[in-house]
Every structure is written in structure tokens, then in C-alpha cells.
Amino acid sequence: MAEAHDPATESTSSTGEPAEPTGTATFGTPLERHQELATLMWMGRDTFLSSSTTFHWKPAPGSQAALDQAVLEKFDPNEFMDGIWAGFHLVSEVVATYLSIGGGHLAAMAVLFETGEVHFAPKPLARSTIENCARAMWVLGKPSDAAEQRLARAYLEELLSSEIAKRTAGHLGEKTDPVHQDAQKRWKEVRRRMIAAYPGADATSISKGELGDQVRPGVEDGVTWFYALLRDHAGGNLSDDQASGMYDFLSSGTHPTLYQARQMRHWDEDHGDHVSSLFVVDTEFLERLCTAAVVAYFQVLAATFSYFGADPTPVEKFADAIERVLPGVLKPAASAT
């Protein structure tokens, strides 16, 4: 099988080693607290970027990733071609890409916290960070999962992405446009590869999001699954209802709704013919928002480093920083089976 080169692994942190927050959970002003939370979010993104200089996305001998790579080199008959990965390289690229997107949105949250633009803008970014974490974790699954199951999940993600790209290109341009033609070609090739790799797979089952014994969840169901996994194996404490409620809240902060803005509105001054108002957000809420995004990202980073058998020191430093800034939000992970 041809060696695939993953461009997602070539990113490097502009700051070198991830910068660690230096304070504690007690601050003199809200702006100082916002800065500390921002630094923590930057550290999460930079911990991911530093992976390109720590383990280069190469499996350590004896790691689960190394075992998967050996299996998938024989299982998947496809090769890297036309920008489409195959086998183990597809699994690692899909996970890396979702972590890249989630890390970028986490960093964008940090910028907002630093600048004080915290009333409305952070919630869509928190939601997207969690969604991308959920998809990456779904592809990785549990250590007991078979390599073929991870590959099936990676292919299902790849197919959905190709399908959306094809549909979008068709809406934005003519069906004869080269962009749409290329997108359709990629979609067909990904589907062909899935059928070639998995006996019994066909266009009908694949169109339903099924491959092998895997079924791709929707976005919200994927988030609920993610928090159930954390609850069962990493000390998470959100019930399914609470996870759905959090997702609904973040979605309401993403799509046009009125109630959240009204909850933040404080009537300020009576001018006789009208009353002025201010939007006020408290620091405790921003701490909870930061916690949701940071803990989700940390858990996927920890699972990824473990899967590849990478030196856990960067993730451990991130965990120490989280404990200093947000004491008690991380719990000792139980053994995943």
C-alpha cells in the first residue's frame, strides 16, 4: 500500500511549546479571569499543534494505532490517490482534521475572551468545538474496537464530507462546472472504495450511513454518544438529558432565537420616553462555557495520544493547567474496555 502523506500533521505552533496559564482560580477582575480562560484555550489548541513535533502522527511500536495499521494494510485494498486516503492513514487523517477544526474554534473562543466580545459570539464556537470533538472520538471509539470498525467510521465521515461538497457545488454552480464534476468524482470514488473494502456493502446501505457493523450518528446524536462515552469511561457526569440540554442551549445561541439575549438584558436608565438597556454576561457563565469546550477537547487529545502511544507529557501539562484554572472539572479516567 502506498504511504500517504498527511498535510494536517505539518502544522506547528507559532509559540513553540504551548503556553501555560500561570495563575490560580482566584482573580482580581473579570478581565483577568477572562484572560486566564483564554490562555487555557490557547494551550489546548497549541497542545494539538505540538503533536507534529512530538510524535508526527506515527504510531509507537505496540500501540493500538500500530496494531490497527498492520491490520488495515492487509484489509483495505485501496491506495492513497487523488487526495483520498485509505486504510490506517484515512483514520488518522480524519481524526487529525477534526482536531484541527475543533482546535481552531477553541482558539477563536480565546480571541473573543481576550477582547471582551463574549455576549453572543463564543457559543457557536463552543458548539462547533464539541461537535468536532465528538466526531473525532467516534472515529477513535474504544480501545476494544476492531481496526475495521475504526476504518468503517472514518470512511462514513469521508463519504458524508464528499456528499456535502458535491451537493454544495451543485447549488452554487452548474452541474457541468469543474468544481461540481470533481466533487462528484471524489464522492463516487470514496463510495467505490467502501464497497471494495467491506463485503456486503452496497450503494443502498452506504447511503443510509451504514458500513460493516457501523452506523453513522447524526450530529446531535453524536454529541450525546460522546458524553455517554465520557460518562462511562472518563469520569464524565452529564446524563443524556443534560448533554442534550447543553447542546440545545448552544444551538439556541447559534441559530436565531430571542430568549438568551433577553436573559442577558439589564434595564439601565429611564430616559422618560424610553429605557436604555445593557447586555450583561457573568464570569461564572463564561467559565462554564470554557469548561465545556476545553474538557471536550482535552478528552479527545488524551484519547488520541493514547491511541498512538505518544509521550503523554504535553497532555499531562494541559491537564495540570486545567486543574489550576478550573479545579475539579477533570476526573480520573476509568479504564475503557
Rosetta blueprint (number, residue, H / E / L):
1 M L
2 A L
3 E L
4 A L
5 H L
6 D L
7 P H
8 A H
9 T H
10 E H
11 S L
12 T L
13 S L
14 S L
15 T L
16 G L
17 E L
18 P L
19 A L
20 E L
21 P L
22 T L
23 G L
24 T L
25 A L
26 T L
27 F L
28 G L
29 T L
30 P H
31 L H
32 E H
33 R H
34 H H
35 Q H
36 E H
37 L H
38 A H
39 T H
40 L H
41 M H
42 W H
43 M H
44 G H
45 R H
46 D H
47 T H
48 F H
49 L H
50 S L
51 S H
52 S H
53 T H
54 T H
55 F L
56 H L
57 W L
58 K L
59 P L
60 A L
61 P L
62 G L
63 S L
64 Q H
65 A H
66 A H
67 L H
68 D H
69 Q H
70 A H
71 V H
72 L H
73 E H
74 K H
75 F H
76 D L
77 P L
78 N L
79 E L
80 F L
81 M E
82 D L
83 G L
84 I E
85 W L
86 A L
87 G H
88 F H
89 H H
90 L H
91 V H
92 S H
93 E H
94 V H
95 V H
96 A H
97 T H
98 Y H
99 L H
100 S H
101 I H
102 G H
103 G H
104 G H
105 H H
106 L H
107 A H
108 A H
109 M H
110 A H
111 V H
112 L H
113 F H
114 E H
115 T H
116 G L
117 E L
118 V L
119 H L
120 F L
121 A L
122 P H
123 K H
124 P H
125 L H
126 A H
127 R H
128 S H
129 T H
130 I H
131 E H
132 N H
133 C H
134 A H
135 R H
136 A H
137 M H
138 W H
139 V H
140 L H
141 G L
142 K L
143 P L
144 S L
145 D L
146 A L
147 A H
148 E H
149 Q H
150 R H
151 L H
152 A H
153 R H
154 A H
155 Y H
156 L H
157 E H
158 E H
159 L H
160 L H
161 S H
162 S H
163 E H
164 I H
165 A H
166 K H
167 R H
168 T H
169 A H
170 G H
171 H H
172 L H
173 G L
174 E L
175 K L
176 T L
177 D L
178 P H
179 V H
180 H H
181 Q H
182 D H
183 A H
184 Q H
185 K H
186 R H
187 W H
188 K H
189 E H
190 V H
191 R H
192 R H
193 R H
194 M H
195 I H
196 A H
197 A H
198 Y L
199 P L
200 G L
201 A L
202 D L
203 A H
204 T H
205 S H
206 I H
207 S H
208 K L
209 G L
210 E E
211 L E
212 G L
213 D L
214 Q E
215 V E
216 R L
217 P L
218 G L
219 V H
220 E H
221 D H
222 G H
223 V H
224 T H
225 W H
226 F H
227 Y H
228 A H
229 L H
230 L H
231 R H
232 D H
233 H H
234 A L
235 G L
236 G L
237 N L
238 L L
239 S L
240 D H
241 D H
242 Q H
243 A H
244 S H
245 G H
246 M H
247 Y H
248 D H
249 F H
250 L H
251 S H
252 S H
253 G L
254 T L
255 H L
256 P L
257 T L
258 L L
259 Y H
260 Q H
261 A H
262 R H
263 Q H
264 M H
265 R E
266 H E
267 W E
268 D E
269 E E
270 D E
271 H L
272 G L
273 D L
274 H L
275 V E
276 S E
277 S E
278 L E
279 F E
280 V L
281 V L
282 D L
283 T H
284 E H
285 F H
286 L H
287 E H
288 R H
289 L H
290 C H
291 T H
292 A H
293 A H
294 V H
295 V H
296 A H
297 Y H
298 F H
299 Q H
300 V H
301 L H
302 A H
303 A H
304 T H
305 F H
306 S H
307 Y H
308 F H
309 G L
310 A L
311 D L
312 P L
313 T H
314 P H
315 V H
316 E H
317 K H
318 F H
319 A H
320 D H
321 A H
322 I H
323 E H
324 R H
325 V H
326 L L
327 P L
328 G L
329 V L
330 L L
331 K L
332 P L
333 A L
334 A L
335 S L
336 A L
337 T L
